[in-house]
Amino acid sequence: MSWSPVRTGRDDRTTTGGPISTDLRINDRIRVPEVRLVGPNGETVGIVPTDQALKLATEAELDLVEVAPTARPPVCKLMDYGKFKYENAQKAREARRNQTNTVIKEMKLRPKIDQHDYETKKGHVVRFLRQGDKVKITIMFRGREQHRPELGFRLLQRLAEDVTDLGFVESSPKQDGRNMIMVLGPHKKKSEAKAEVKAERAERAATRMAEKAAERAERTAVPPTEPEAKKERRRSESLDPDM
C-alpha cells in the first residue's frame, strides 16, 4: 500500500514575521489585565487594573510605560515617554563619543638598522603611543640574520627602554617564523591622549596668535621714518649767469 501525505488545507510553508520591536509598550499597547504601577517620581502605587492605570496617566498628562514586561504582573511607570526617549538617545550618543577604540599600529624594523633610520622609526612609535595607540613592533630577519635572533631581541629591548616614559611592553618579544614581534601599550588611555593632544594644539595656536599680535603692536609702535629733505639745487657757479 502506497503512502501519501494528508493535506490539511492550510499553507505548510514556514513564514517569518516582521522584525521584533525593541521599543517599550506604552498606553493602549499594554494588553495585560493589571500592572504593578510606579508613580512619576518613583513611588510605588501598587497593583492596579490596567484601565485604572491608563486613566491615571491621562489625568496626569503622562504616558503609561511598561518598564519590566517579564515581571508578574508587569511593572509600568507613569512618565513623559517622549522626554524619556530623548534623554536615552542623548546618553547613548555621549557614550559613543566617549568610547575608546583601541588601534594597533605596526612598525617594521631590520635587525641591522642604522642609527638614522632607527631614530625615524622611534619617532613614529613615540607619536603612536602619545595618541594612545598600541604599537606592534616587527623585526624582519632575512638570510643569515635568522640565525642571530639575539640581534632582534636586543633591538626590541633598546626600543622599549627608549619609550618607557610613554609605553610599556604589553607582549614580550616572540619569534614568529622569520619575524620577531613585540607589542607596546600606551600608559595613557585613548581619551586622555586625545585630550592632551587637543590641549597642546590649542596652546600652540594661542602662542602663534600672541606672537602675531606682538609683531603687529611692534610695527604700529615704531614711528615712520621721515623722508630726507631734498637738497636745494643750485646753479653751478661756472655757468654764465646770462644763460
RODO-2510 file (C-alpha; in nm, 4 decimals, decimal comma):
residues 243
     n   res          X          Y          Z
     1     m     0,0000     0,0000     0,0000
     2     s     0,1390     0,3345    -0,1013
     3     w     0,1557     0,6210     0,1438
     4     s     0,0638     0,9755     0,0549
     5     p     0,0755     1,2854     0,2721
     6     v    -0,2521     1,4228     0,4004
     7     r    -0,3157     1,7837     0,3115
     8     t    -0,4726     1,9846     0,5889
     9     g    -0,5924     2,2707     0,3749
    10     r    -0,3511     2,5264     0,5244
    11     d    -0,0229     2,6525     0,3900
    12     d     0,2537     2,4405     0,5464
    13     r     0,5293     2,6742     0,4286
    14     t     0,7327     2,8372     0,7003
    15     t     0,6524     3,2057     0,7311
    16     t     0,8589     3,4692     0,9011
    17     g     0,7108     3,7531     1,0966
    18     g     0,8205     4,1128     1,0987
    19     p     1,1131     4,2483     1,2970
    20     i     1,0823     4,2341     1,6730
    21     s     1,0345     4,5805     1,8163
    22     t     1,2712     4,6818     2,0922
    23     d     1,0544     4,9779     2,1953
    24     l     0,8693     4,9660     2,5222
    25     r     0,4956     4,9112     2,5137
    26     i     0,3016     5,2196     2,6127
    27     n    -0,0588     5,3168     2,6809
    28     d    -0,3120     5,1174     2,4719
    29     r    -0,0439     4,8709     2,3576
    30     i    -0,0360     4,7283     2,7115
    31     r    -0,2890     4,4417     2,6939
    32     v    -0,2472     4,2731     3,0348
    33     p    -0,5401     4,2983     3,2800
    34     e    -0,3385     4,4513     3,5663
    35     v     0,0002     4,6098     3,6254
    36     r     0,2263     4,6996     3,9135
    37     l     0,2178     5,0769     3,8920
    38     v     0,5042     5,3127     3,9742
    39     g     0,4430     5,6880     4,0005
    40     p     0,6293     5,9570     3,8042
    41     n     0,8659     6,0226     4,0975
    42     g     0,9460     5,6544     4,1559
    43     e     0,6859     5,5988     4,4265
    44     t     0,5144     5,2589     4,4351
    45     v     0,1380     5,2772     4,3793
    46     g     0,0716     4,9025     4,3835
    47     i    -0,1109     4,6517     4,1663
    48     v    -0,3955     4,8197     3,9822
    49     p    -0,6134     4,7317     3,6812
    50     t    -0,4648     4,8463     3,3536
    51     d    -0,7721     5,0588     3,2746
    52     q    -0,7292     5,2463     3,6002
    53     a    -0,3562     5,2967     3,5337
    54     l    -0,4348     5,4400     3,1896
    55     k    -0,6879     5,6749     3,3469
    56     l    -0,4285     5,7974     3,5986
    57     a    -0,1823     5,8540     3,3129
    58     t    -0,4379     6,0579     3,1168
    59     e    -0,5240     6,2722     3,4211
    60     a    -0,1534     6,3433     3,4831
    61     e    -0,0935     6,4126     3,1107
    62     l     0,1710     6,1388     3,1084
    63     d     0,2225     5,8023     2,9397
    64     l     0,1858     5,4576     3,0915
    65     v     0,5101     5,2805     3,0012
    66     e     0,5798     4,9088     3,0565
    67     v     0,9324     4,9100     3,2022
    68     a     0,9520     4,5464     3,3188
    69     p     0,7400     4,3261     3,0884
    70     t     0,8694     3,9937     3,2285
    71     a     0,7547     4,0658     3,5837
    72     r     0,4307     3,9174     3,7148
    73     p     0,2360     4,1387     3,6854
    74     p     0,4369     4,3666     3,4513
    75     v     0,5745     4,6848     3,6030
    76     c     0,4540     5,0075     3,4453
    77     k     0,5557     5,3646     3,5207
    78     l     0,3928     5,6999     3,4627
    79     m     0,6315     5,9198     3,2633
    80     d     0,6744     6,1530     2,9674
    81     y     0,7755     5,8917     2,7111
    82     g     0,8968     6,1417     2,4517
    83     k     1,1305     6,3054     2,7043
    84     f     1,2426     5,9611     2,8213
    85     k     1,3418     5,8537     2,4677
    86     y     1,5221     6,1828     2,4032
    87     e     1,7282     6,1545     2,7229
    88     n     1,8193     5,7925     2,6430
    89     a     1,9304     5,8927     2,2928
    90     q     2,1473     6,1694     2,4390
    91     k     2,3093     5,9253     2,6837
    92     a     2,3783     5,6746     2,4057
    93     r     2,5334     5,9463     2,1877
    94     e     2,7559     6,0609     2,4744
    95     a     2,8613     5,7019     2,5451
    96     r     2,9608     5,6520     2,1806
    97     r     3,1554     5,9773     2,1869
    98     n     3,3500     5,8695     2,4954
    99     q     3,4039     5,5152     2,3719
   100     t     3,7720     5,4342     2,3283
   101     n     3,8588     5,2310     2,0218
   102     t     4,1944     5,0626     2,0660
   103     v     4,4001     5,0865     1,7483
   104     i     4,7116     4,8759     1,6916
   105     k     4,9742     5,0427     1,4762
   106     e     5,2618     4,8459     1,3274
   107     m     5,6260     4,9396     1,2830
   108     k     5,8737     4,7153     1,0979
   109     l     6,2488     4,7211     1,1578
   110     r     6,5517     4,5302     1,0377
   111     p     6,7958     4,3858     1,2953
   112     k     7,0887     4,5804     1,1433
   113     i     6,9063     4,9128     1,1103
   114     d     7,1293     5,2209     1,1036
   115     q     7,1036     5,4970     1,3642
   116     h     6,9239     5,7495     1,1428
   117     d     6,6517     5,5043     1,0383
   118     y     6,6177     5,3878     1,3989
   119     e     6,5551     5,7431     1,5202
   120     t     6,2948     5,7928     1,2474
   121     k     6,1128     5,4702     1,3369
   122     k     6,1319     5,5517     1,7069
   123     g     5,9755     5,8905     1,6367
   124     h     5,6751     5,7201     1,4778
   125     v     5,6416     5,4852     1,7762
   126     v     5,6545     5,7820     2,0145
   127     r     5,3793     5,9573     1,8168
   128     f     5,1573     5,6479     1,8205
   129     l     5,1972     5,5995     2,1952
   130     r     5,1235     5,9659     2,2631
   131     q     4,7990     5,9249     2,0688
   132     g     4,7046     5,6351     2,2981
   133     d     4,7517     5,3606     2,0376
   134     k     4,9202     5,0245     2,0809
   135     v     5,2210     4,9558     1,8615
   136     k     5,3218     4,6192     1,7185
   137     i     5,6966     4,6129     1,6562
   138     t     5,8115     4,3575     1,3980
   139     i     6,1773     4,2688     1,3437
   140     m     6,2226     4,1129     0,9987
   141     f     6,5075     3,8629     0,9583
   142     r     6,6487     3,7720     0,6194
   143     g     6,9028     3,5145     0,5122
   144     r     7,1697     3,4506     0,7717
   145     e     7,0075     3,7007     1,0101
   146     q     6,7659     3,4227     1,1057
   147     h     7,0497     3,2543     1,2951
   148     r     7,1065     3,5705     1,5041
   149     p     6,7744     3,6218     1,6886
   150     e     6,9623     3,7955     1,9714
   151     l     7,0104     4,0956     1,7393
   152     g     6,6368     4,1465     1,7133
   153     f     6,5840     4,0841     2,0830
   154     r     6,8408     4,3498     2,1793
   155     l     6,6885     4,5964     1,9344
   156     l     6,3422     4,5465     2,0808
   157     q     6,4768     4,5887     2,4331
   158     r     6,6510     4,9093     2,3303
   159     l     6,3337     5,0492     2,1762
   160     a     6,1252     4,9580     2,4821
   161     e     6,3742     5,1380     2,7081
   162     d     6,3767     5,4470     2,4841
   163     v     5,9970     5,4882     2,5057
   164     t     5,9482     5,3715     2,8640
   165     d     5,8036     5,7126     2,9595
   166     l     5,5188     5,6707     2,7095
   167     g     5,4543     5,2968     2,6955
   168     f     5,5233     4,9544     2,8375
   169     v     5,5859     4,6078     2,6980
   170     e     5,2414     4,4510     2,6746
   171     s     5,3588     4,1425     2,4863
   172     s     5,7188     4,0263     2,5269
   173     p     5,9297     3,9555     2,2152
   174     k     5,8292     3,6300     2,0474
   175     q     5,9716     3,4537     1,7442
   176     d     5,7143     3,4127     1,4672
   177     g     5,8743     3,2384     1,1715
   178     r     6,1208     3,4806     1,0166
   179     n     5,9965     3,7664     1,2316
   180     m     6,0186     3,8643     1,5975
   181     i     5,7206     4,0533     1,7394
   182     m     5,6691     4,2719     2,0455
   183     v     5,3647     4,4815     2,1403
   184     l     5,3943     4,8134     2,3241
   185     g     5,0959     4,9556     2,5109
   186     p     5,0467     5,3244     2,5995
   187     h     5,0448     5,4377     2,9618
   188     k     4,7514     5,6704     2,8952
   189     k     4,4068     5,5862     2,7680
   190     k     4,2942     5,6929     2,4235
   191     s     4,0574     5,9566     2,5606
   192     e     4,3267     6,1080     2,7831
   193     a     4,5769     6,1133     2,4973
   194     k     4,3253     6,2848     2,2687
   195     a     4,2546     6,5478     2,5335
   196     e     4,6268     6,6176     2,5778
   197     v     4,6884     6,6431     2,2034
   198     k     4,3934     6,8800     2,1713
   199     a     4,5237     7,0945     2,4592
   200     e     4,8722     7,1067     2,3035
   201     r     4,7306     7,2186     1,9693
   202     a     4,5233     7,4881     2,1382
   203     e     4,8291     7,6079     2,3296
   204     r     5,0386     7,6248     2,0111
   205     a     4,7620     7,8157     1,8335
   206     a     4,7366     8,0628     2,1230
   207     t     5,1151     8,1117     2,1179
   208     r     5,1135     8,1838     1,7443
   209     m     4,8302     8,4321     1,7839
   210     a     5,0161     8,6082     2,0680
   211     e     5,3332     8,6298     1,8584
   212     k     5,1426     8,7765     1,5649
   213     a     4,9726     9,0282     1,7940
   214     a     5,3114     9,1279     1,9380
   215     e     5,4520     9,1761     1,5876
   216     r     5,1576     9,3951     1,4871
   217     a     5,1921     9,6020     1,8042
   218     e     5,5648     9,6455     1,7427
   219     r     5,5043     9,7622     1,3868
   220     t     5,2458    10,0181     1,4939
   221     a     5,4627    10,1458     1,7825
   222     v     5,7621    10,2401     1,5632
   223     p     5,7067    10,5922     1,4116
   224     p     5,7503    10,6107     1,0364
   225     t     6,0831    10,7488     0,9265
   226     e     6,0640    11,0949     0,7698
   227     p     6,1943    11,1162     0,4160
   228     e     6,5174    11,3070     0,3766
   229     a     6,4724    11,6658     0,2656
   230     k     6,5661    11,7138    -0,0903
   231     k     6,8770    11,9199    -0,1316
   232     e     6,8194    12,2555    -0,2951
   233     r     6,9622    12,2546    -0,6385
   234     r     7,1925    12,5437    -0,7042
   235     r     7,3106    12,6705    -1,0338
   236     s     7,6714    12,5979    -1,0984
   237     e     7,8967    12,8990    -1,0435
   238     s     8,0877    12,8119    -1,3570
   239     l     7,7811    12,8684    -1,5683
   240     d     7,7232    13,2010    -1,7343
   241     p     7,4525    13,3911    -1,5376
   242     d     7,3018    13,5142    -1,8601
   243     m     7,2374    13,1639    -1,9744
***
